[in-house]
Structures are given as structure tokens and as C-alpha cells.
Amino acid sequence: MEKTITIDGKDIRFKSTAAAPLRYKAQFGRDFFGDILKMAPLANISKKDTDNLPLESLKHIDFDVFYNILWTMAKTADKSIPEPMEWLDGFDEFPLMEIFPQVQDLLLKNLGTKKK
């Protein structure tokens, strides 16, 4: 599954495949699914709620995980993107709380099961 999002005036492709969790572990040395599951409580927060998220809640969020997952999905879609720091330096604005909800469906595809 693939999705294109405009970030800072650039069209960025994001893709989730079976290789994405392995790419994430190879790049960051962390478990893709474990990191996603730690963020599960955030899935119930609506867009309206993100605008008024209490500071207390923010200290429990590992923002590195957001950046790492987004880089992994972008790298899966486009093998030519540079290393994470260099890629992120290419953006003047990178509004995580606007971007991440747009790619949640890609993550859920990797986590989901198909029942018959």
C-alpha cells in the first residue's frame, strides 16, 4: 500500500510492505511492531484533541519513533532518499501531528489480520 503526502511543498511517497519492519530494525536497531504498539493509546486521539493535547501526555510520547517510522516508510517507497537526519534536514516544516494520521492506515495494514 502506498500514499503520497505533500510536506513542506514536496510530494513525499510513503509505502508499507513486509520489508518495512526489517528495514526499520536494520536502520534503527529497534523493533518496529514493539514501537508501534507503544503508541497504541494515541490511536484514539482525534485531530481535534491533538490541538489541545496536555503537556503531561506529550512526555510519554517518543517522537523519535514517529520520525523513524515515517523515514522507513518513505525509504520503502523511494530507495534514493538519504539517511534520516539528512532527509529531515531537507524540510523547513515537518508537522508530525498532521502527517502521522495520514499514514496510520499504512501502519495498520502491517499490523492487521485477514479473517475468513
Secondary structure, DSSP 8 states (H G I E B T S, - for coil): -EEEEEETTEEEEEE--TTHHHHHHHHHSS-HHHHHHHTGGGGG--HHHHTT--HHHHTT--HHHHHHHHHHHHHHH-TT---HHHHHHT-S---HHHHHHHHHHHHHHHH-----
